[in-house]
């Protein structure tokens, strides 16, 4: 019986320590880290302990890959604060893969889709919703202003028809007042298909090209790096992390993750507010 079959266990427990020790013995490994709720607190704080743990792991030669729903513009300041340069990053829930370099980035892969059917379907079922279509490398095109601070880069309000005509790597639906259960009900009620989607922990629904997830992008990065699939770890706290937690040889759900996310992982960590990522990363340092 595998660890995942047996259920989620504390990563600091005997089985968690054993799994991390086996991973540490690999010649090289890939460590995929969600950002919000995993590296950063929900107040956007970054613990010095997490920064130090990430730095120490990178010094061993491990491939630390930021893997997030954030756009490129929102990833760059986090990478800079962590001291991460010359590394891969998975953005926009897997639709955009970049190579970070000192002070900038190079786009390695982008997957887009025609957002028009999805936008029209969701507007029909939630006319009060507001939409954002990612304007790759620049910011977002919006149907109406989003709350301050939620999106980064150049934000431009345009007509709905222009949104529909823009090839998209990601579409975001924002509906203040709705919770995660409401969004899942919306997806079921609208019959949304032909895309991938993830419900955020705020009043937020992210839509990506069909078949695209953090896991699909990470697998591409893994193959590029030549890291064995047995030498991979992923840590995250949200439903958009489920695929990558299942993809990784060792999946770690942060404290506070919902039941579905925890069920996809091998082990539980403490919450981000308690630096739950730190013992996971330090256990990988020889």
C-alpha positions in Angstrom: 0.0 0.0 0.0 1.4 3.4 -1.0 1.5 6.4 1.4 -1.2 8.1 -0.7 -3.4 5.0 -0.5 -3.0 4.9 3.3 -4.2 8.4 3.8 -2.6 11.7 4.8 -0.1 11.8 7.6 1.9 14.5 9.3 5.0 15.2 7.3 7.0 15.5 10.5 5.9 12.0 11.6 8.0 8.8 11.1 6.6 8.1 7.6 7.0 11.7 6.5 10.6 11.9 7.7 11.3 8.6 5.9 9.8 9.8 2.6 11.8 13.0 2.8 15.0 11.1 3.6 14.6 8.9 0.6 14.0 12.0 -1.6 17.1 13.7 -0.1 19.2 10.7 -1.2 18.4 11.4 -4.9 21.3 12.9 -6.9 19.0 15.8 -7.8 15.4 16.7 -7.2 12.6 19.1 -8.2 10.7 20.9 -5.5 7.5 22.6 -6.7 6.1 25.2 -4.3 2.8 27.1 -4.5 3.1 30.7 -3.4 0.0 32.0 -1.6 -0.8 30.1 1.5 2.4 28.0 1.2 5.3 30.4 0.9 3.4 33.6 1.6 0.9 34.0 4.4 -2.6 35.1 3.5 -1.6 38.6 4.5 1.2 38.4 1.9 3.9 38.1 4.6 7.1 36.2 4.0 8.8 34.6 6.9 12.6 34.9 7.2 12.6 31.2 8.1 11.0 30.3 4.8 13.4 32.5 2.9 16.4 30.8 4.6 15.0 27.3 4.0 14.4 28.0 0.3 17.9 29.4 0.0 19.6 26.5 1.8 17.8 24.0 -0.4 18.8 25.8 -3.6 22.4 25.9 -2.5 22.3 22.0 -2.6 21.5 22.2 -6.3 17.9 21.3 -5.9 15.5 22.7 -8.6 13.1 24.9 -6.7 10.2 25.8 -9.0 7.6 28.3 -8.0 4.2 26.9 -9.2 1.3 29.2 -8.9 -1.9 30.6 -10.2 -0.2 34.1 -10.2 0.7 35.9 -13.4 4.3 36.4 -14.4 4.2 40.0 -13.0 3.0 38.7 -9.6 5.7 36.0 -9.5 8.7 38.2 -10.1 8.7 40.2 -6.8 8.3 36.9 -4.8 11.1 35.3 -6.6 13.3 38.4 -6.0 12.4 38.4 -2.3 13.3 34.7 -2.1 16.6 35.3 -3.9 15.5 33.0 -6.7 17.3 33.6 -10.0 18.1 31.4 -13.0 15.2 29.0 -12.2 12.0 27.8 -13.8 8.6 29.0 -12.7 5.1 27.8 -13.6 2.6 30.6 -13.7 -1.2 31.0 -14.4 -2.0 27.5 -13.1 0.3 25.9 -15.7 -0.7 27.8 -18.8 2.6 29.8 -18.8 6.1 28.5 -18.1 9.0 30.9 -17.7 12.7 30.8 -17.1 13.6 33.4 -14.5 16.8 35.3 -14.9 18.4 38.2 -12.9 15.9 41.0 -13.0 13.7 39.4 -15.7 12.3 36.3 -17.4 12.1 34.4 -20.7 8.8 32.8 -21.7 9.4 29.2 -22.4 5.8 27.9 -23.1 2.3 29.4 -23.3 -0.9 27.5 -23.8 -3.9 29.6 -24.9 -7.6 29.0 -25.7 -10.5 30.9 -27.2 -12.3 32.4 -24.2 -15.5 33.5 -25.9 -17.7 30.4 -25.3 -16.7 30.3 -21.6 -17.1 34.0 -21.1 -20.5 34.1 -22.7 -21.7 31.0 -20.8 -20.5 32.4 -17.4 -22.0 35.8 -18.0 -25.3 34.2 -18.8 -25.3 32.4 -15.5 -23.7 35.1 -13.4 -24.4 38.5 -15.1 -23.0 40.4 -12.0 -19.6 38.7 -12.3 -16.5 40.6 -13.4 -13.9 39.0 -15.7 -10.2 39.3 -16.3 -8.3 37.9 -19.3 -4.6 37.7 -18.9 -2.6 40.0 -21.2 0.5 38.0 -21.2 3.6 39.7 -20.0 1.8 43.0 -19.4 -1.2 42.6 -17.1 -5.0 42.0 -17.6 -7.9 43.1 -19.7 -10.9 43.6 -17.4 -14.7 43.8 -17.9 -14.8 46.1 -14.8 -12.3 47.1 -12.1 -11.2 44.4 -9.6 -10.6 45.1 -5.9 -7.4 47.0 -5.4 -4.3 44.8 -5.0 -5.8 41.6 -6.4 -4.2 41.8 -9.8 -0.8 43.2 -10.9 0.6 44.7 -14.0 -1.2 47.0 -16.5 -5.0 46.8 -15.8 -7.2 48.0 -18.6 -11.0 47.9 -18.7 -12.3 47.0 -22.2 -15.6 46.0 -23.7 -16.9 42.5 -23.3 -16.5 41.8 -27.1 -12.8 42.6 -26.9 -12.4 40.2 -24.0 -14.0 37.5 -26.1 -11.7 38.2 -29.0 -8.5 37.9 -27.0 -6.7 34.5 -27.0 -6.3 33.7 -23.3 -3.9 31.7 -21.2 -6.2 32.3 -18.2 -9.6 33.8 -17.5 -10.6 34.9 -14.0 -14.1 35.3 -12.8 -14.5 37.5 -9.7 -17.8 37.6 -7.8 -17.6 39.2 -4.3 -20.1 37.5 -2.0 -19.8 34.0 -3.5 -18.0 31.3 -1.7 -16.2 28.2 -3.1 -19.4 26.1 -2.9 -21.2 28.7 -5.0 -18.5 28.6 -7.6 -18.7 24.8 -7.8 -22.5 25.0 -8.2 -22.0 27.6 -10.9 -19.7 25.3 -12.8 -22.2 22.4 -12.5 -25.2 24.6 -13.4 -23.6 26.3 -16.4 -22.3 23.0 -17.9 -18.8 24.5 -18.3 -16.7 22.1 -20.4 -13.7 22.2 -22.7 -11.5 24.0 -20.1 -9.7 23.4 -16.8 -10.8 25.4 -13.8 -9.8 26.0 -10.2 -11.8 27.7 -7.4 -9.7 30.0 -5.3 -10.0 30.5 -1.6 -11.4 34.0 -2.2 -14.5 34.8 -4.4 -12.6 33.7 -7.4 -12.7 31.2 -10.3 -9.7 30.6 -12.6 -10.2 29.0 -16.0 -7.3 27.6 -18.1 -7.0 25.7 -21.4 -8.4 22.1 -21.2 -5.9 19.7 -19.8 -3.6 22.4 -18.5 -2.7 22.4 -14.8 0.4 23.0 -12.6 1.1 19.3 -13.0 1.2 19.4 -16.8 3.6 22.3 -16.8 5.8 20.7 -14.1 6.0 17.5 -16.0 7.4 19.5 -19.0 9.9 21.2 -16.7 10.9 17.9 -15.1 11.6 16.4 -18.5 13.6 19.4 -19.6 15.7 19.1 -16.4 16.1 15.4 -16.6 15.0 14.9 -13.0 13.5 11.4 -12.3 9.8 11.3 -11.5 10.8 9.6 -8.2 12.7 12.7 -7.1 9.9 15.2 -7.0 8.1 17.0 -4.2 5.2 19.5 -4.3 3.7 21.6 -1.6 0.4 23.6 -1.8 -2.7 24.5 0.0 -5.5 25.0 -2.7 -7.6 23.1 -5.1 -5.5 24.3 -7.9 -2.7 22.3 -6.3 -4.5 19.0 -6.4 -3.0 17.8 -9.7 0.6 18.7 -8.8 0.2 17.1 -5.3 -0.8 13.9 -7.1 1.9 14.3 -9.7 4.7 14.6 -7.3 6.4 11.5 -5.7 5.8 13.3 -2.3 2.8 15.7 -2.1 2.5 17.9 1.0 -0.7 19.8 1.8 -0.3 22.8 4.0 -2.3 23.2 7.2 -5.6 24.9 6.4 -6.0 23.1 3.1 -9.5 21.8 2.4 -10.4 18.1 2.5 -10.1 17.5 -1.2 -6.6 19.0 -1.3 -5.5 17.1 1.7 -6.8 13.9 0.2 -4.6 14.4 -2.9 -1.4 14.7 -0.8 0.7 12.1 1.0 1.4 14.3 4.1 0.1 17.2 6.0 2.3 20.2 7.0 1.6 22.8 9.6 -0.1 26.0 8.3 1.9 28.7 6.6 1.4 30.9 9.7 3.5 28.4 11.6 6.2 28.1 8.9 4.9 24.7 8.0 7.1 24.6 4.8 10.3 25.0 6.8 10.7 21.4 8.2 9.8 20.0 4.7 12.6 21.9 3.0 15.2 21.6 5.7 14.7 17.8 5.7 15.9 17.8 2.1 19.2 19.5 2.9 22.0 17.0 3.5 
